[in-house]
């Protein structure tokens, strides 16, 4: 009950602070309002008794829980991100707490006609009798990843209040801009000083992830030729039609709406154009490194074929790798995954180990020298108004953090 009440109080407070990141911004962090939560966390971490608490000019909040044993053991880190997704407003979040959920459709807002349907989201029935937290129907909730922050802070406070529980040195960090893929752009791994870490940024209870997509972004620019349509025969090159033609040359079955598990994809995320000029943006994803490289070569081949068809270079491709599959960096220290597995089993959780169909700060950190698997927060339906999280799942996440710490000294 002590842990549950602390998590709830923190979470309800954090989600009401608008920390939405902005992918169009050129500053770091992308929005100054992320400092509102960062500064609050600094005060709170100092208040509960953590050491060397600070927030730097980039918005990174870091703190240390000193070891209370003499044994020389690896230093563990725990990280979560402060920003919420640009997909939906994080302003004026009004959290709602539904105690003793009855297992039926959950009405979030009668006025707005927003509800979580058991038919469409049958997984919610698993939480019958538990406490469910949602927003109010016109914003996201922000469990991604303010739940992770709440869970980490609560675990640290529990250890401070119970000095009889032995532990090594623990490092904590809260990052901005994860949702726009820039979360660790300025993160100093060496200064952080952990031997390995865990991001607390997963989904439903039991999730443990140490594989993610290899990722690249592709921008294709098309130079057309605009001629009066009445006299265009043999002369006009319609950049919009070329864009559609090019998109249709990519494998239909490798679209995100048709893929799952380890299947990668080409995802068209933006298309702007006129007859004269057009631009397409894609994200390219695959867990398998060879398939990932093939996908990149395929999109280049498609561009080449279009240029060959029009007998001139009307299409240009800019291709940039974004992040890689952390599995390559985690497998050499697979004991950190086994430690998380054991922790979950020992606190009575059924494991759900799966590849991330996306990326986390941990994926990039793993390639920066800090192996960093991802553990659950307990949330569902992230980035939208149907987001919800059971309080009991958050409590389990705290128990897992504490158990990982306990196992590390054995």
VENCORRA-V573636 format. One line per field, one symbol per residue. phi: phi as a letter, one per 30 degrees, with the letter a starting at -180 (. if undefined). psi: psi as a letter, one per 40 degrees, with the letter a starting at -180 (. if undefined). burial: + if it has 16 or more other ideal C-beta (glycine too) atoms within 10 Angstrom, else -. A space follows every 10 residues. Layout:
phi->???
psi->???
burial->???
This chain:
phi->.edddddded ddddddcdbe dbdddcdbdd bddddddedd deddddddjd chdabcdcjd cbabcddcbd ddbddccbbb ccdcddebec chdcdbccdh edicecddbd dcicbcdddd bdddddceic cccbdcjbbd djdcbdddde dddddddddd dbddddaddc cbbbcchddc icecebdcdd deicdaabdc accdejdbbb bbddbbcbcc ccccbcbedd bceibdbddd dddddddddd dddccedcba hcddacbdca bbabddbbbb bbccbadddd dddddddddd ddeddddddc hadcbbccbb dcabddeecd edbddddddd edddddcicd dbcaddclbb eddddddcjb eadbcdcjdb heibdcdbbd dddddddddd eddeddddcc
psi->dddddddddd ddddeehhfh iheeieihid hdeddddddd dddddddeei ifhihaeeeh hiihhiifie hhiihiihii idiiiedihe ifhgihhhif heeahhhdhd defhihhddd gedddefhei hhhiaeeeii dedgfedddd dddddddddd egeehiiahh iihhiifdee eedfdehgdd ddfidiihhg fabihehhhe iiiiiihhhh hhhahhihde fehedhhhdd dddddddeei hdefideeii behaihhhei hiiaddiihh hiihihdhdd dddddddddd ddddddddde figehhhhhh idiihedddd defedddddd ddddddefhh ighiihgaii ddddddeeeg hgihiideii fieieehihh dddddddddd dddddddee.
burial->--+--+++-+ ++-+++++++ ++------++ +-+++-++-- ++-++--+-+ --+-+---++ +++++-+--- ----++++++ ++++++-+++ --+-++-+-- +----+-++- ---+++---- +--+--+--+ ++++++++++ ++++++++++ +++++++++- ------++++ ++++++++++ ++++-++--- -+-+++++++ ++++++++++ ++++++-+-+ ++++------ -----+++++ -++--+---+ ---+-+--+- --++++-+-- --+-+--+-+ -++++++--- ++--++-++- -++--+---- ---++-+-+- -++++++-++ -----++-++ --++----+- ---+-++-++ ++++++++-+ ++++++++++ +++-++++++ ++++++++++ +++++--+--
